[in-house]
Amino acid sequence: MLRRVVTENGIVEGLPASDPRITVFKGIPFAAPPVGNLRWKPPQPCKNWEGVYKAYTFAPISIQATPGLDPDNIYTKEWHVDPNVPMSEDCLYLNVWTPARHPEEKLPVMIWFFGGGLQVGYTSEMEFDGEHIARRGIVFVSVNYRLNVFGFFAHPEISEENKDGPKANFGLLDQLAGIEWVRRNIAAFGGDPNNITIFGQSAGGGCVTAHVTSPISKGLFQKAIIQSGGGFAPRFNRGYPSLSEAEKMGEEFFKFLGVKNLDEARNLDARVIFEKSEEFGYRWGFVKDEVYIVDDPVKLIMKGNWHKIPLIMGHTANEFIEKPNVDTIEEFKEYAYKKFGEDAEEYIKLCTEGTNDIAQIKEKGKINMFEIGNLMWCEHNAKTKDATIYCYCFDPEIPGDDAGAFHSSELWFVFETLAKCWRPFVGKHYDLARQMCNYWTNFAKKGDPNGLDADGTPMPEWRPYTKEEPFIMLFGDKPCKDPNRPTKLMKFMVNHLFKKLNIE
């Protein structure tokens, strides 16, 4: 097994995973620590080291709210269970799981970006164990990145420092540096730098969307998977702030901090900056800097300005549902006209067909906007035939409480890490997890998720989403074509939003 590997910066040594056929390397530095004068700068090259770097433990997580303290948060019970996890501004490290015995194997590579709203999250979350993915002949890499005020801050002085390059979105630039490190080094771990799939969930999925639509990242990866990636969910009334808007917010934050300039801010303790940022109350996120993010992804994709590579995209059934907040038919109609304008009559007809009961009408009128965003991309691509897209809905029975297929619930299944969860999963759940992990890794290998199950029988066929067959895979108790999607209401929403964007 590859227990020692020579990277561009020196020798790294990993340990056997619980399956000794897999070697895991934890906490490999891929960029210089973004501290001191490197705070709020694009990631800089990592220094070489002498001797053997023992990559035995996960590196500290990015500065963020302490995990595991909010008992009312579902994720506190789910996986943010350790409030004592080490945390540091020095956080640019990645992890590698490899099944390779020799560097020459050229195995497919999957690079993971975690979610958490760009505010929280870390690669060492228990559900992100890459061992089961590596068992399927994949070199799996998870990349940490800067978050919140450290990862997505902007200020005129920062822009002045880097006139000809990126001036914001440092968390995305960290991920880009991780991808580039993989391209330069992964062959030594038995991986193929020309067969890379990037994937992420929630904000991580939004990051994947940003990479897929950025001119800077073109050609650095060959496939992508976007799980509940809200970056494409309709957001036409807001969009991303422009660089000038983000810079003004940065100036306001410096006033709030009580500093006169960038040098003074860089001399402050990281914990002070984070705590003051929490008090400030602004949610730092993607900035339309016109360098890495050149426009809102919806507009870019609809104009054909994306990398046009094979994709998997989908959502969970119980995430971010929008439902009419009304009590009477009259209020419902008023809501419809306000929201849909000249298309309101069609919406009203779809929701009231066969009933005048307001509870049923509200239920029929509910919409998962992440799902609609995915369908917009799928429908547009079905017309242009730019790329192959596989679409899914995750909606199995989830035991243990009444949360259903909540946002992020598919992570236990994609990584096949159900045994670490507190929930009383049974055989059908383990079967589904095994198959989902198969689909994901098959896609990484060859751009097609289909293949054989562990017993040698073909898994249910997952066909691309096309104009002739808008195929959506339903991950219920078993994988199958969803007989109910896309619904008439979903198609209405897609067409309505296309009209707002002036897209045929």
MILUM-626942 format. One record per residue: residue in one letter; x, y, z of N, C-alpha, C in turn. Coordinates in steps of 0.05 Angstrom, whole numbers, plus 32768, in hexadecimal, padded with zeros to 4 digits. Last residue first. Example, Ala and Ser with C-alpha at 12.3 -4.5 7.8 and 13.67 -1.06 7.14 Angstrom:
BEGIN
S81017FD3808E81117FEB808F81028001809DA81087F8E809C80F67FA6809C81087FBE809C
//
This chain:
BEGIN
E7D3082797E207D1D82697E117D1E824C7E1AI7D3382A77E547D4082907E487D2B827F7E39N7D2A82D37E767D2982D67E597D3882C07E4AL7D2482CB7EAA7D3F82CE7EA17D4182D27E83K7CEE82C37EAE7CFA82DA7EBC7D1682E07EB3K7CEA82947E917CDE82AD7E867CEA82C57E94F7D0282717EB57D0E82757E9B7D04828F7E8EL7CDC82727EDC7CF6827E7EE27D0582837EC8H7CB282577EC27CAE82727ECD7CC882807ED1N7CC982257EB87CC182377EA17CBE82547EAAV7CD082137EED7CE782167EDB7CE082297EC4M7C9B82127EFF7CAF82237F0C7CC782287EFAF7C8481EC7EDC7C7A82077EDD7C8F821A7EE8K7CA181BF7EEC7CA481C97ED17C9A81E67ECFM7C8C81BA7F207CA981BF7F1C7CAE81CA7F00L7C5681B07F157C5E81C97F237C7B81CF7F20K7C59817F7EFC7C4F81967EEC7C5781B07EFAT7C9881607F107C7B81647F117C73817C7F00P7CCA81367EF37CC281507EFD7CA381537EFCR7CAF81077F227CBF811F7F1C7CC8811F7EFFN7C9780D77F2C7C8880EF7F317C9681097F2AP7CB880AB7F277CA080AD7F157C9180C77F18D7CFB80A97F247CE680B67F337CCE80B97F21K7D1B806A7F1D7D1280837F0F7CFB808E7F1FC7D3D80567F597D2B80517F437D25806C7F35P7D5B80387F927D5E804A7F7B7D4A80427F65K7D3280307FCD7D4380257FB87D4680397FA2D7D1B80547FED7D26803C7FFA7D37802C7FE7G7D3480847FC17D22807E7FD77D2D80667FE6F7D4E80A97F987D5B80987FAC7D4880967FC4L7D3B80AF7F577D3080B17F737D3F809E7F84M7D5480D17F217D5780B97F327D4D80C07F4EI7D3280EA7EEB7D3B80F17F067D3C80D87F17F7D3080F97EA87D3480E47EBB7D3F80EF7ED5P7D0E810D7E797D18811C7E907D1B810A7EA9E7D1780FC7E3B7D1280ED7E547D1E80FD7E6CE7D1D81237E157D0C810D7E0F7D0480FD7E28K7D4281447E2F7D28814F7E267D1481397E22T7D6281217E667D60812B7E4A7D4481377E45Y7D8D810C7E967D75811D7E927D7681287E76P7DA680C87E8F7DA980E57E907D8E80F37E8DR7D9280917EBA7D96809D7EA07D9880BB7EA2W7DA3805C7EDE7DA080797EE27DA680877EC8E7D8A801C7EEB7D96802F7ED87D8F804C7EDFP7D9A7FF97F267D8680067F167D92801B7F04M7DD77FD17F1C7DC67FE37F2C7DB17FEF7F1AP7DE17F8D7F097DE07FAA7F017DCE7FB97F15T7E067F637F377DEE7F697F277DED7F877F20G7E307F5C7F597E357F577F3D7E1C7F5C7F2BD7E2A7F6A7F8C7E257F4E7F867E287F487F68A7E327FA17F8C7E467F907F987E437F737F92D7E1B7FB57F4A7E1B7FB67F677E307FA37F72L7E367FD57F0F7E2D7FBD7F1E7E2D7FC37F3CG7E1D80127EF27E307FFC7EF57E257FE67F06N7E1A805A7EE67E10803E7EE67E2680297EE8P7E2C808E7EE37E2980827EFD7E2280647EFDD7E5F80A57EBB7E4680977EB97E4280887ED4G7E9380B67EBD7E7E80CA7EB57E6380BE7EB2K7EB780917ED17EB280917EB47E9C80A57EABK7EC3809A7F087ED4808A7EF77ED0808F7EDAA7E9980B87F1C7EB480C37F1D7EC780B47F0BF7E7080947F157E6F80AD7F067E8B80B97F05N7E7E806E7F3B7E7D80667F1E7E7F807F7F0DT7E77808D7F697E9280857F617E93807B7F44W7E3F80937F697E5180AA7F6A7E6D80A37F60Y7E2C805E7F697E2580707F537E3980887F52N7E42804A7F9A7E49803E7F807E4480527F69C7E27806A7FBE7E44806C7FBC7E4E80607FA2M7DF480557FB37DFA80717FAE7E1880767FACQ7DFB801F7FC47DF580257FA87DFB80427FA1R7E0480257FFB7E1880177FEA7E14801E7FCDA7DD5803F800A7DEF804D800D7E0480407FFBL7DAF801780017DAE80307FF27DC8803E7FF3D7DC17FF080277DC07FEA800A7DC080037FF9Y7DB9800D80557DD48005804E7DD67FFD8031H7D81801080547D91802980537DAE8023804BK7D717FDC80587D6B7FEB80407D7B8004803DG7D857FCD808D7D8F7FC280757D8A7FD2805BV7D83800B80B47D807FEE80B07D8A7FE68095F7D94803D80E47D93803480C97D92801580C8P7D87805F81147D84804281127D80803880F5R7DB98092811A7D9F808A81117D9E806B810EW7DEC80A381257DDC809A813C7DC2808E8133C7E1F808B80F77E09809C80FE7DF980918116K7E45806980E57E4E807D80F87E37808E8103A7E2C804B80BE7E33803D80D77E3D805180EDL7E29806A80907E12806880A27E19805C80BDT7E4C807A80687E56807B80837E3F80788098E7E4C808280307E478067803B7E5380658058F7E4C80B280187E6680A980237E64808D802FV7E1680B4800B7E2A80B87FF67E4680AD7FFFF7DFE80AE803E7DFB809A80297E10809C8014W7E0A80DA805D7E0F80BF80687E0F80AA8053L7DF58101803A7E1280FE803E7E1980E3804AE7DBF810880387DCA80F580247DE880F18029S7DB38131805B7DAF811580647DBB81018051S7DB58165804C7DCE815880537DCB813B805AH7D748174805E7D8C817F80507DA58172805CF7D4F813780697D568152806F7D6F815A805FA7D22811080607D3A811380507D4481308052G7D0A811380A47D08810A80897D23810D807AA7D05812080D97D12813380C87D0F812C80AAD7CF1810381047CDF810A80EF7CEA811E80DBD7D2080CE81157D1080E6811C7CFE80EC8104G7D30809A81077D3B80A7811F7D2C80C08128P7D3B809080BF7D31808980DA7D3D809B80F0I7D2380A580837D3980AA80957D3080A480B2E7D12808B80467D09808D80627D21808F8073P7D2F80B380107D28809A801E7D1B809F8039D7D3980DB7FE67D2180DB7FF77D1B80BF8002F7D5981027FB97D5F80F07FCF7D4880F17FE3C7D5981057F747D4C810E7F8C7D5080F97FA2Y7D8681177F3D7D7A81057F527D6A81147F66C7DA281147EFB7D9381237F107D87810F7F24Y7DD9811C7ED27DC981087EE07DBC81167EF8I7DEA81377E947DE3813D7EB07DD181277EBAT7E1981467E647E0881307E6F7E0381367E8CA7E1481837E3D7E2281707E4E7E0E815A7E56D7DF581A07E187E1181A87E1D7E2181927E2BK7DC181A17E047DD181887E027DEF818E7E05T7D9B81C87E067DB481CE7DF97DC681B67DF4K7D7081AD7E207D6C81BB7E067D8681BF7DF7A7D8781997E4D7D7981867E3C7D7381927E20N7D9981C77E657DAD81B57E597DA081A17E46H7D6881DA7E797D7781EA7E657D8C81D87E56E7D5C81B07E9C7D4A81B67E857D5981C67E70C7D8781B27EC17D82819A7EB17D7181A07E98W7D8181E67ED67D9981DF7EC97D9581C67EB6M7D4D81E17EEB7D5381F67ED77D6C81EF7EC7L7D5581B87F107D4481B37EF87D4981C87EE3N7D7381D37F377D7E81BC7F287D6F81B77F0EG7D4C81F87F477D6682017F3C7D7381EB7F2CI7D2681D67F5D7D1F81E67F457D3981F07F38E7D4281C17F897D3981AF7F737D3381BF7F5AF7D4681EF7FA77D5F81E17F9E7D5881CF7F86M7D1181F97FB27D1E820A7F9F7D3981FF7F97N7CDA81D37FB57CF681D17FBE7D0781E17FAAI7C9981EA7FC47CAF81E87FB07CC981E57FBFK7C5281E27FCA7C6D81E57FD67C8281DD7FC1G7C1E81DC7FB97C2D81F37FAF7C4981F67FBAK7C0881B27FD37C0D81AF7FB67C1F81C57FABE7C0381CA80057C1481B380027C1C81AF7FE4K7BDD81F17FFA7BF881F980037C0B81E28000I7BB281D07FED7BBD81E37FD97BD981EB7FE1Q7BA881B6801D7BB181A680067BBE81B87FF1A7B9781E2803B7BAE81D280447BB981C2802DI7B6A81F4801F7B828205801F7B9B81F58028D7B4481D27FF17B4E81D1800D7B6981E0800EN7B3281C97FC07B3081E57FC97B3881E77FE7T7B4A819F7F8B7B4581A57FA77B4181C37FACG7B5681967F557B4A81807F657B4581867F82E7B8681C77F537B7A81B27F437B70819B7F56T7BA381ED7F6C7B8781E97F757B7881D37F66C7BD581EE7F557BD381E97F727BB781E37F7BL7BCC81F97F1F7BDB81E17F277BD781DA7F44K7BB1822B7F237BA482137F187BB281F97F20I7BDA824B7F387BC182477F477BB3822E7F3DY7BFE824A7F0C7C0682407F277BED82397F37E7BDF82637EE57BE882477EE17BF0823B7EFBE7BD882967EFC7BC182857EF77BC982687EF3A7C0D82AC7EFE7BFF82A47F177BE882917F11D7C2A82C17ED67C2982A47ED77C18829A7EEFE7C2C82F77EE07C1B82EE7ECA7C1982D07EC8G7C4182EC7F217C3883007F0E7C2582F47EF9F7C5582CD7F4A7C5882C37F2F7C4D82D67F1AK7C4F82E87F7C7C6782D97F767C6B82D37F59K7C1E83027F7A7C3583117F827C4F83037F7AY7BFC82D87F6B7BFF82EF7F597C1883007F60A7C0182B67F987C0882AD7F7D7C0D82C47F6AY7BEE82D67FC37C0A82CD7FC37C1382C57FA7E7BB982D97FB27BC982F27FB57BE682EB7FB4K7BAB82A47FB67BAA82B17F9C7BBB82CB7F9CF7BB0829E7FEE7BC0828D7FDC7BC1829A7FC0E7B8982C080017BA582C680077BB782B67FF4E7B5C82A47FEE7B6282C07FE67B7F82C77FEAI7B5F8275800B7B6282747FED7B6982907FE3T7B87827E80477B6E827D80387B74827C801AD7BB98280805D7BA58272806C7B8A826F805DV7C008279804A7BE5828480477BD182748057N7C37827280327C308278804E7C158288804EP7C48823F80067C38825880097C30825B8027K7C8A822780127C6E822180117C5E823B8015E7CC8820C80027CB8822580027C9B821D7FFFI7CF981E680227CDF81E680157CD282018018F7D2E81D480307D2881EF80277D0E81F08017E7D29818F80267D3A81A5802C7D2F81BF8020N7D15815A801E7D0A816B80347D1C8183803AA7D2F813E7FF57D1381457FF27D0981598007T7D6E81567FDD7D5E81457FEF7D4281507FF0H7D8881567F997D8081637FB27D73814E7FC4G7DB9815A7F637DA081527F707D9C815F7F8BM7DE481477F2E7DDA815B7F407DBF81527F4BI7E1E81367F0B7E08812C7F1B7DFE81437F2CL7E3981457ECA7E30814D7EE57E1D81397EF1P7E6D814F7E9A7E58813E7EA57E5281457EC3I7E7681957E887E81817B7E8E7E6A816A7E99K7E7481CD7E7D7E6681B97E6D7E73819D7E6FH7E8681FB7E967E9A81E97E8B7E8E81D27E7BW7E6082357E7F7E6982237E937E7A820D7E86N7E3B825A7E627E5782607E6B7E5E824F7E83G7E0882577E4F7E1B82437E467E3782487E4EK7DE482777E677DF182827E4F7E05826E7E43M7DD782597E927DC2825D7E7E7DCD82697E64I7E06825E7EAF7DFE82447EA57DEA82477E8EL7E0682957EBC7E1C82897EAD7E14826F7EA0K7DD7829B7EDA7DDA82A97EC17DF0829D7EAFV7DE3827A7F067DCB82757EF67DCF82827EDAP7E1282917F1D7E1482787F0E7DFB82727EFDD7E2082D57F127E1082C27F217E0F82A87F10D7E6582DF7EFD7E4882E67EFD7E3A82D17F0EV7E9882D17F097E9582E77EF67E7782F07EF4I7EC082BF7F397EA382BE7F347E9D82D67F23Y7EF682CF7F2E7EEF82B27F317ED182AE7F2DV7EE983047F197F0282F57F137EFD82D87F15E7EBD831D7F2B7EC383207F0E7EDE83147F07D7EAA83167F5D7EC383257F5B7ECB832A7F3EK7E77830D7F7E7E7A830F7F617E9283217F5BV7E8382E47FB57E8382FF7FAB7E8782FE7F8CF7E6582B87FE67E7082BD7FCB7E6E82DA7FC3G7E6582D480297E6282BF80157E6E82C67FFBW7E5482E5806B7E6882E680567E6582CF8043R7E21830280877E2882E7807F7E3A82E88067Y7E28832E80BF7E27832A80A17E30830E809AG7E2D833880F57E15832C80EB7E12832980CDF7E4F834B811D7E49835C81067E30835280F7E7E56831E813D7E47833581477E3E83478131E7E768301811A7E5C82F681237E4A830C812ES7EA2832281187E92831D81007E7783128107K7EB5831D814B7EAA833781437E9A8334812AE7EC682E881487EB182EF815B7EA5830A8154F7EEE82EC81207ED682DB811C7EC082E3812FI7F13830F81377F068316811E7EED8306811AV7F2282F181647F15830B81687F068313814ER7F3B82C6814B7F2282C1815B7F1382DB8160A7F6882DD81357F5382D281237F3982CE8133D7F80831B814D7F7D82FE81517F6582F48141L7F99834C811F7F87834381347F8683258136N7FB7835880F47FC58354810D7FB3834B8124R7F95836280CC7FA4834980CA7FB4834480E4A7F82839480DB7F70837D80DC7F7F836380DBE7FB083B380D17FA683B180EC7F93839980EFD7FB283AD80997FC883A480AA7FBF83A080C7L7F8383C780877F8683AA80857F9C839F8096N7F6E83FA80B77F7783F0809D7F7B83D1809EK7F58840780E87F5A841C80D47F61841180B8V7F2683E581107F4083E681037F4083FB80EDG7EF683D881277F0683ED81337F2283EE8129L7ED083B681137EE783AA81217EF783BF8130F7EB083DB80FA7EA583CC81107EBB83BF8121K7ED383E980D17ECA83FD80E57EC083F080FEF7ED583B880B77EEE83C380C37EE783D980D8F7EA083B580A57EAA83A280B97EC383AC80C6E7E9F83DD807F7E8E83DF80967E9783CD80ADE7EC383C6805A7ECA83DF80677EB983E38080G7EA4839A804B7EBE839680587EC783AF8067M7E7B83B380307E7583A480497E8E839F8058K7E9983C680057E8C83D980187E8583CB8032E7EA783967FED7EBC83A77FF87EB083BB800CA7E7583847FDB7E8383747FF07E9983857FFDE7E6C83AB7FB47E5983A87FCA7E6783997FE1S7E9783A17F927E9583BB7F9F7E8283BA7FB7L7E8B836D7F807EA383727F907EA1838D7F9FS7E45835E7F8C7E5C83667F7B7E74836B7F8DP7E2583257FAA7E2D83427FAA7E4483477F97Y7DFC82FA7F827E1482FE7F927E1A831C7F93G7DB482FE7F857DCD82F97F787DE482FC7F8CR7D7D83127F8F7D9583197F9E7DAE83167F8EN7D5683017F6E7D52831B7F7B7D6A83247F8AF7D6382CF7F5D7D6582E57F4A7D6283007F57R7D6E829B7F6B7D7482B07F7E7D7682CB7F6FP7D6482567F667D5C82717F5C7D6082867F72A7D9F82307F727D8382357F787D7C82527F70F7DD4822B7F6B7DC5822E7F537DA782327F58G7DE882277F9E7DF3823C7F8D7DE482407F73G7DD581FC7FB97DC482137FB87DCF82297FA7G7DDB81BD7FAB7DEC81D57FA87DDB81EE7FA4S7DD181877FB77DC2819D7FC57DD281B77FC3Q7E0C81757F9B7DF7816B7FAD7DEA81827FBCI7E2A816C7F617E1F81827F717E0881787F81I7E6481567F437E4C814E7F517E4381647F64A7E8981557F067E8181627F1F7E6781567F29K7EC6814A7EDF7EAA81447EE67EA381527F00Q7EFA815C7ED87EEC81517EC17ECE814C7EC6F7F2381967EE67F14817E7EEE7F0281757ED7L7F3B81C07ECD7F4981B57EE47F3B819B7EEFG7F1F81D87EA47F3381C47E9D7F4181B77EB4K7F1582157EC57F0F82047EAE7F2681F27EA8S7F1B82397EED7F1E821D7EF47F1A820A7EDCI7F12826C7ED97F2D82667EE37F3182487EE7P7EDD82747ECC7EF082717EB67F0C82687EBFS7EAD824F7EF07EC382627EF17ED6825E7EDAT7E8682287EF47E8082407EE47E9682557EE4V7E9A82027F147E9181F97EFA7E8B82117EE8H7EA2821F7F437EB982157F347EB1820D7F17A7E6C82287F527E7E823E7F4C7E9782367F3CT7E5C81F37F5A7E4F82037F457E61821A7F3EV7E7C81E87F867E8081D97F6D7E7481E87F56C7E64820B7FAA7E80820F7FA27E8682007F89G7E3381F37FB07E34820E7FA47E5082147F9BG7E4481C57FC97E3981C37FAF7E3981DD7FA0G7E5381DE7FF97E6881D07FE97E5E81CB7FCDA7E2281EE800B7E35820280027E4C81F67FF2S7E0C81AF7FF67E0381C980017E1681DF7FF8Q7E47818B7FE47E2B818B7FED7E2581A57FFAG7E7181757FAE7E6C81827FC77E4E81847FCCF7EA881617F837E8D815F7F8D7E8A816C7FA8I7ECE81567F487ECA81667F617EAD81637F69T7EF581257F2C7ED9812D7F317ED8813D7F4AI7F28811A7EFE7F2081257F187F03812D7F17N7F5381037EDB7F3880F87EE07F2F81007EFCN7F8681147ED97F75811B7EC27F5A810E7EC4P7FA281007F037F9C811D7F037F8B81267EECD7F9380C67F227F9680D07F077F8F80EE7F07G7FB980AB7F5A7FA280B87F4D7FA880C27F32G7FE280997F7A7FD480867F697FBD80917F5AF7FFC80C17F937FE980B27FA47FDA809C7F93A801580DA7F6A802680CC7F7D801680BB7F90A7FEB80F47F517FF680DC7F44800880CC7F57I7FE181217F6F7FD181097F747FDB80F17F66N7FFD81517F668008813E7F787FF981237F79R7FE481757F42800281737F43800C815B7F52R7FAE816F7F4D7FB8816B7F317FD681677F31V7FAD817D7F837FA781627F7B7FB2815D7F5FW7FB981B47F7F7FCB81A27F8D7FC781857F85E7F8B81C47F647FA481C67F567FBA81B57F64I7F6581BB7F8D7F6381AD7F737F7D81AD7F64G7F7981DF7FB37F7881C37FB97F7681B27F9FA7F72820F7F997F8D82077F9F7F8E81E97FA6L7F3A820E7F997F48820D7F7F7F6582057F84Q7F3182147FCF7F2981FC7FC27F3781F87FA7D7F4682487FD57F5282327FE47F4B82177FD7L7F2282647FB57F3D82627FAC7F4D824C7FBBL7EF582607FD67EF582527FBC7F11824F7FB1G7F08827F80007F01826380057F0082537FEBF7F0D82B17FE97F2582A37FF07F2082857FF6N7EED82D97FCF7EE882BC7FCC7F0082AB7FD3A7F17830D7FB27F0483037FC67F0182E57FC2K7F3683197F887F36832D7F9E7F2383247FB5P7F6382FD7F597F4B82FB7F697F4D830D7F82G7F8C832F7F367F8383147F3D7F6A83147F4DD7FA183617F2F7F9D83517F177F9383357F1DK7FA583777F647F9683857F4E7F8F83737F37N7FA9836C7F9C7FA983587F887F9A83627F6FE7FA683987FBE7FBE83867FC07FC083737FA8E7F7483AC7FB37F8B83BB7FAA7FA583AA7FAAS7F5483877FCE7F5383887FB17F6B83977FA5I7F61839480027F6783797FF87F6883797FDAE7F4D83C880047F6A83C480077F7283A87FFEP7F1583BF7FFE7F2483CD7FEA7F4283C97FECH7F01837C800D7F07839780177F1883A58002A7EDF834080217EE98352800C7EED836D8018F7EDA82FB80347EDB8317803B7EE683278023F7ED882C480387EC882D280247EC582F0802AG7EF882AB805F7EF882A080447EEA82B1802FF7EF282C7808E7F0D82C180857F0D82B88068V7EBB82CA80977ECA82E380937EE682DE8089N7EAF8288807E7EA482A180897EB682BA8083L7EEC826080747ECF826580767EC98281807FR7F1D823D804D7F15825380607EF78259805DY7F1C81F580487F1E8210803D7F1582248051N7F3381B180397F2981C6804C7F2C81E1803FV7F20817B80117F30819480137F2381A88026S7F2B813780077F19814C80137F2A81648019V7F2F81057FD67F3D811C7FE37F28812F7FEEF7F3980C27FC37F2680D67FCD7F3680EC7FDCV7F41809A7F8E7F5180AA7FA17F3F80C27FA9I7F1B805E7F877F1D807B7F847F3180867F97G7F0A802A7F8D7F1E80307F7A7F21804D7F73R7EE780237FB77EDD801F7F9C7EF180277F86R7F0080337FE47EFE80167FE07EF480107FC3A7EF7806A7FE47F1180607FDB7F1080427FD5I7EC4806B7FF97EC880757FDE7EE2806A7FD3H7ECF8059802C7EBE8049801B7EBF80527FFEE7EF1808380417EFB8067803D7EE98057802AG7EE880B8804D7EEB80B180317EF18093802CD7EBB80D580787ED080C180777ED180B6805AF7E9480FA80837EA480FE806B7EBC80EA8069E7E7A80F580B27E6C80EA809B7E7E80EB8082M7E99811180D87E9A80F380D77E8D80E780BEE7EC2814580C17EA8813D80CA7EA5811E80C5S7EF2815880AD7EF3814280C07ED8813A80CBT7EEA8185808E7EEE816B80807EEE81538093Y7EB481AF80A27ECF81A780A37ED2818B8097G7E8A81E980B47E9081D080A67EAD81C980A6V7E70822C80A77E7A821680B87E7F81FE80A7Q7E67824F807C7E6C825A80977E78824580AAL7E55823C804E7E6E824C804C7E7582588068G7E2D8218805B7E26823480567E3D82478053G7E4081E6805C7E3E81F480767E3982128072G7E6681B1803B7E5381C7803D7E5381D38059F7EA6819E801E7E90819C80317E7E81B58030F7EBD81837FE47EBB819C7FF27EA2819B8004W7EE981507FCB7ED181577FDA7ED381737FE7I7EFC812F7F917F0481457FA47EEA81507FB0M7F1180F27F787EFA81027F807F0381167F95V7F3180D27F417F3480E27F597F1980F17F5EP7F4380907F287F3380A97F277F3480B77F42L7F88807B7F267F6C80787F2E7F5D80927F2CK7FBE806D7F147FAD80807F067F8F807B7F0CE7FE8804C7F267FCE80407F217FBA80527F12E801D80587F34801680577F187FFA804F7F12P802880557F6B8021806F7F5F8017806E7F43H8007801C7F89801D80277F7A801580427F6ER7FDA80117FA37FF280037FAC800B80107FA0A7FA2803A7FB57FB780337FA27FCE80247FB1P7F78804E7FD07F7A80317FD07F9380277FC0T7F7B80887FF97F82807B7FE07F83805C7FE4W7F6580C580107F6280A880147F68809B7FF9V7F7E810280297F7D80EF80127F7980D3801CN7F70814580397F72812980427F6F81188029L7F8E818780447F7C817480377F8281588041Y7F9081CA805F7F9981AE805E7F85819D8050L7F90820280787F9081F9805C7F9F81DE8059C7F8E821B80A97F7A820680A47F7C81FA8087D7F98824580D77FAA823580C87F9C821B80C0E7F71825380FA7F72826180E07F85825480CDS7F54821981197F6A822C81157F66823B80FBM7F4081E781477F3881FC81347F4F82108132P7F3081A4815D7F4481BA815A7F3C81CD8143V7EF38196817E7F03819281667F1681A98162N7ED1819A81A87EEE819D81AE7EFF81988196P7E9E818E819B7EA481AA819E7EC281AF81A4D7E87815F81737E9F816381837EA681818185V7E5E815681507E5B814B816B7E728153817EH7E41815D811D7E518172812A7E51816C8148W7E1D8134810D7E3A8130810A7E4B81468116E7DE8813481277DEF812481107E0D811F810DK7DE3815781507DDF813B81567DEA81298140T7DEE818481337DFD8180814C7DFB81628153Y7DC98186810A7DE4817C81047DF68178811CI7D9C819C81207D9B817F81197DB781758114N7D9F81C481587DA781C2813D7DA981A48136D7D9781C7818E7D7F81C8817D7D8681C4815FP7DC881CB81A77DB981B181AA7DA081B08198D7E0281E381937DE681EA81907DD581D08190L7E3681D081937E2C81DE81AB7E0E81E481AAG7E5081B981677E4581A8817C7E3981B68194P7E8781E481567E7381D081507E6881C38169T7E8E8229815C7E96821081687E8081FB8162A7E92824D811F7E83824881387E8A822C8142Q7ED6824F81067EB9824F81037EAC824C811EI7F12824380E47F04825380F97EE7825580F2S7F1881FF80CC7F18821C80C87F0A822A80DFI7F3781CB80F57F2281D580E37F2481F380E1P7F7981AE80F47F6381BE81017F4F81C880ECA7F81816E80D17F8A818980D97F73819880E7F7F7E812B80E67F72814180D87F7D815C80E3T7FBB810480E87FA3810F80F57F98812680E4Y7FE680F280CB7FD780DF80DB7FBD80E980E5A801580FC80A87FF9810480A37FE680F180B0K8051811080B6803F80FA80BF8022810480BDY8082811B8089806A8128809580568112809CV80C6810E809080AC81028089809581118098G80F68140807D80EE8127808980D3811E807FE80E18184807580F68170807780EB81578084W80B581A5804780BC819C806280D28187805FN80A481E1802280AE81C6802480B481BF8041K8069820A802780868206802A808D81E8802BC803682167FF7803E82098010805D82068010P802382547FD8802F823A7FD8803882307FF3Q7FE582737FF0800082747FE6800D82597FE7P7FA282877FE07FB582747FEC7FD082747FDFP7F9682CE7FE17F9482B47FD47FA882A17FE0K7F8A82EC80227F9982EA80097F9482D07FFBW7F7782EE80567F6882FC80407F7A82FF8027R7FB682E780737F9982E880777F8D82F88061L7FEC82ED806C7FDE82DD80587FC082DB805DN7FFF830880987FFD8317807F7FEF83078069G7FDC82DB80C17FED82F380C07FE9830280A6V7FCD82A080987FCD82B080B17FDF82C880AEP7FC4826F807A7FBA828980727FB7829B808BP7FFD8246806F7FE8824E80837FDE826A807CA80028232802A800E823E80427FF782468055A7FE481F380157FEA821080117FF6821B802BF7FDD81C080247FDE81C580087FE381E38001P7FF0819180567FEE81AD804E7FEF81B08030I7FC8815B80687FDE816380577FDC81808050G7FA38140808B7FAF815980927FC881608082K7FAD80FB80827F9D8110808D7FAE81298092F7FA880C680597FBB80DB80607FAA80F38069V7F9B8082805A7F90809D805D7FA680AF8067T7F97804980317FA8805B80417F9B80768042I7F76800B80307F758028802A7F898036803CR7F7B7FD980427F807FDC80267F807FFA801EP7F697FDA80767F867FDE80727F8D7FDF8054D7F347FFC808C7F3A7FE880777F577FEC8070S7F40802780AB7F35800F80B97F367FF780A6A7F7E803A808A7F63804080947F59802780A3P7FC38041809B7FAD803080917F92803A809CL7FDE808380927FD8806C80A27FC3805A8095G801480A780707FF880A3807A7FF68089808AE804480D88067803F80BD8070802380BB807BV806680FD8036805080FB8049804C80DD804FI809E812480248093810A8028807C810B803CG809581637FFF80A381508010809481368013N807B81817FDA8086818F7FF18096817D8004E806781607FB3807881767FAB808681847FC2T806C811E7FD3805D81357FC78071814B7FBFV807280DB7FD8808380F37FD4807281087FC6V805680B2800A805380BE7FF0806580D77FEFR80498076802C805A808E802A80598098800DR8024804F80238024805B803D80358074803EL8006802F7FF6801580497FF6801380568011M80117FE88000800080008000801280198000
//
